[in-house]
Amino acid sequence: MNGNFYQNPTFPTNQTIPNQTLTSPPGNISSQSTLPMEQSYIENILRLNKGKRVNVYYTYPDSNEWRDKVYQGIIEEAGRDHLVLSDPNTGNWYLLRMIYLDYVEFMERINYSHDYSEKNF
């Protein structure tokens, strides 16, 4: 990697900005039953519920034909900006962008971690 990437920038006035602590984003979670200690995002909750049947509700604001859409399937993967569902009834797989996600309806009890201790609701 570039060793010069995180240096303090110098501006024409020769003032520098102090170092800021950089944290790595959540992403490489080693277990489905744990969340990163610093964050609890929707993607992490979806990861905790991998393999569960869901209905996911999406709104595409710039489309008249696909304005509101419901996808049914099983959570296969979840990332910071996407969700992967499989539909065993049709054999279809969906790669969906999180930006259009409205909400998720679970067909069974969900795993949820708050205060970093796993609970079921």
C-alpha positions in Angstrom: 0.0 0.0 0.0 1.0 3.6 -0.3 2.8 4.6 2.8 2.1 8.3 2.1 -1.7 7.9 1.9 -2.5 9.0 5.5 -0.1 11.8 5.9 -1.4 15.2 7.2 -2.3 17.4 4.3 -0.5 20.7 3.9 -2.5 23.7 2.7 -1.2 26.9 1.2 -1.3 28.6 4.6 1.1 25.9 5.9 -1.5 24.8 8.5 -2.0 21.1 8.9 -5.0 19.1 10.0 -4.3 16.9 13.0 -4.4 13.1 12.5 -7.8 11.6 12.7 -8.4 8.1 14.0 -9.5 5.9 11.1 -11.7 2.8 11.9 -12.3 0.0 9.5 -15.8 -0.5 8.4 -17.7 -3.6 9.5 -17.4 -6.3 6.8 -15.5 -9.3 7.7 -17.6 -10.9 10.4 -16.3 -14.3 11.4 -19.5 -15.5 12.9 -23.2 -15.0 12.1 -23.9 -14.7 15.8 -21.7 -11.6 16.5 -21.8 -8.0 15.4 -18.8 -5.7 15.3 -18.5 -4.0 18.7 -18.8 -0.5 17.4 -21.8 -0.7 15.1 -25.2 -2.2 14.5 -26.3 -1.7 11.0 -29.2 -3.3 9.0 -26.7 -5.4 7.1 -25.4 -6.9 10.4 -28.9 -7.7 11.5 -29.6 -9.4 8.1 -26.4 -11.4 8.5 -27.5 -12.6 11.9 -30.6 -13.9 10.1 -28.9 -15.5 7.2 -31.0 -18.5 5.9 -34.4 -17.1 7.1 -37.4 -16.5 4.9 -38.3 -12.8 4.4 -40.3 -10.4 2.4 -38.3 -7.3 1.5 -40.1 -4.1 0.5 -38.4 -1.8 -2.0 -39.3 1.6 -3.5 -37.7 2.8 -6.7 -38.6 6.5 -6.8 -37.5 7.1 -10.4 -39.5 4.3 -11.9 -43.2 4.4 -12.7 -43.3 0.7 -13.6 -41.3 -0.6 -10.6 -42.3 2.1 -8.1 -43.0 -0.4 -5.2 -41.8 -4.0 -5.3 -41.8 -6.9 -2.8 -39.2 -9.6 -3.1 -39.7 -12.9 -1.3 -36.9 -15.3 -0.5 -34.2 -16.5 1.8 -31.4 -14.2 3.0 -28.2 -15.6 1.5 -25.8 -12.7 2.1 -25.9 -9.0 3.2 -23.3 -6.4 2.6 -23.0 -2.7 3.4 -24.8 -1.7 0.2 -26.5 -4.9 -1.0 -28.7 -7.9 -0.1 -28.7 -11.3 -1.8 -31.9 -13.3 -1.7 -32.8 -16.6 -3.2 -36.3 -17.6 -4.0 -36.7 -21.4 -3.7 -40.1 -21.3 -5.4 -38.8 -19.8 -8.6 -35.1 -20.6 -8.5 -34.4 -16.9 -8.9 -31.6 -15.1 -7.1 -31.7 -11.3 -6.4 -28.9 -8.9 -5.8 -30.7 -5.8 -4.3 -29.2 -2.4 -3.4 -29.8 -1.4 0.2 -30.4 2.2 -0.8 -33.9 1.3 -2.1 -34.8 -0.9 0.9 -37.8 0.2 2.9 -38.2 -2.6 5.4 -37.9 -6.3 6.0 -40.7 -8.7 7.1 -39.5 -11.9 8.7 -41.6 -15.1 8.4 -40.1 -16.4 11.7 -38.5 -15.3 14.9 -35.4 -13.1 14.3 -32.0 -13.0 15.8 -31.2 -9.5 17.0 -28.2 -8.3 18.9 -28.5 -5.1 21.0 -26.0 -4.1 23.6 -23.9 -6.8 21.9 -25.5 -9.8 23.5 -27.7 -11.9 21.3 -31.4 -11.9 21.9 -34.4 -13.3 20.0 -37.6 -11.4 19.4 
